[in-house]
Amino acid sequence: MEQDCVGVSPQCECVVIHVAPELGERISVSARRATIEEVFPEVRDAMSSSGNTSWSQESTHIARFPLNGYCHLNSVQVLERLQQRGFWITGSCGGGVDSSQFSEYILRREGQGSRHPPNLIQIKHELTD
């Protein structure tokens, strides 16, 4: 059954970057543990430490890991590093009011054998004056 779906939907990896401008810039990442370790090797020790449980973690995935608490990268550098590792921004959003603003980026990397970014479909287009 799984082999039937391989040609229709290639495997991919997803990463979500959450950026909040509070106190400078707070950047968190949600992804597979192995992906975070691959792209940001400087945080391996912090992720494996059992005392650091302020983020949600399972055996294979980590949600909202406070990335810039353990490495000195701004949001542009984080996105550039992910793109250097084959990830493409496939979606983004932002919102909030006053001091509770945020931006989120969804990045995707195709499985082995794919060298091109996925075809992007424009979902919403707002006219500006």
C-alpha positions in Angstrom: 0.0 0.0 0.0 2.8 2.5 0.9 4.6 1.7 -2.3 1.5 2.8 -4.3 1.6 6.3 -2.8 5.3 6.9 -3.4 4.9 8.0 -7.0 1.9 10.3 -6.2 3.2 12.0 -3.0 7.0 12.1 -2.6 8.4 12.1 0.9 9.2 15.5 2.3 10.3 17.1 5.6 8.7 20.1 7.1 10.0 22.7 9.4 8.0 25.5 11.1 9.9 28.7 12.3 8.1 31.0 14.7 9.5 34.5 15.2 8.3 36.9 17.8 9.8 40.3 18.1 9.6 40.3 21.9 12.9 41.4 23.6 14.8 41.5 20.3 13.8 38.4 18.4 12.5 35.1 19.8 12.9 32.3 17.3 11.6 28.8 17.8 11.7 25.8 15.5 9.4 22.8 15.2 10.7 19.8 13.2 12.0 16.3 13.4 14.8 16.1 16.0 17.3 14.7 13.4 16.5 17.6 11.0 17.1 20.2 13.7 20.4 18.5 14.6 21.5 18.4 11.0 20.7 22.1 10.2 21.7 23.5 13.6 24.4 21.2 15.0 25.3 23.8 17.7 22.1 22.9 19.6 22.6 19.1 19.9 23.8 19.2 23.5 20.9 21.4 24.6 18.3 19.1 22.9 19.7 16.0 24.4 19.8 17.4 28.0 16.9 16.0 29.9 16.7 19.1 32.1 15.6 21.3 29.2 11.9 20.6 28.9 10.5 24.0 28.4 9.6 22.9 24.8 7.5 20.0 23.7 9.5 17.0 22.7 8.8 13.4 21.7 11.3 10.8 20.7 11.4 11.9 17.0 10.0 15.5 16.9 10.4 18.7 18.9 7.9 21.6 19.0 8.9 25.2 19.6 12.5 24.6 20.5 13.9 28.1 21.5 16.6 28.2 18.8 18.1 31.6 19.5 18.5 30.7 23.1 21.2 28.3 22.1 22.8 29.8 19.0 23.3 33.4 17.9 21.3 33.6 14.7 18.6 36.1 13.6 15.5 35.0 11.7 17.1 35.8 8.3 20.2 33.7 9.1 17.9 30.8 10.3 15.9 30.9 7.0 19.1 31.2 5.0 20.6 28.2 6.7 17.5 26.1 6.1 17.5 27.1 2.4 21.2 26.1 2.1 20.1 22.6 3.3 17.5 22.3 0.6 14.4 23.7 2.3 12.1 26.1 0.5 9.6 28.4 2.1 6.1 27.1 1.1 4.0 29.2 3.4 4.1 32.1 5.8 1.8 34.0 8.0 1.9 36.7 10.7 -0.4 38.5 13.0 -1.0 39.9 16.4 -1.5 43.3 17.9 0.9 45.7 19.5 3.4 43.7 21.6 2.1 40.2 20.7 3.1 40.1 17.1 4.5 37.0 15.4 5.5 35.6 12.0 5.6 31.9 11.1 7.3 30.3 8.1 6.6 26.8 6.9 9.5 25.2 5.0 9.6 22.0 3.0 12.4 19.8 1.7 11.6 17.2 -0.9 12.7 13.6 -0.4 15.8 12.1 -2.0 15.9 12.2 -5.7 14.2 15.6 -6.1 16.3 18.6 -6.9 13.6 21.2 -7.7 11.5 23.2 -5.3 7.8 22.2 -5.2 5.4 24.1 -7.4 3.9 26.9 -5.4 0.3 27.8 -5.6 -0.8 31.3 -4.7 -3.6 31.0 -2.2 -4.5 34.6 -1.5 -3.5 37.8 -3.2 -4.4 41.2 -1.7 -4.4 44.3 -3.8 -2.4 47.3 -2.4 -3.2 50.9 -3.2 
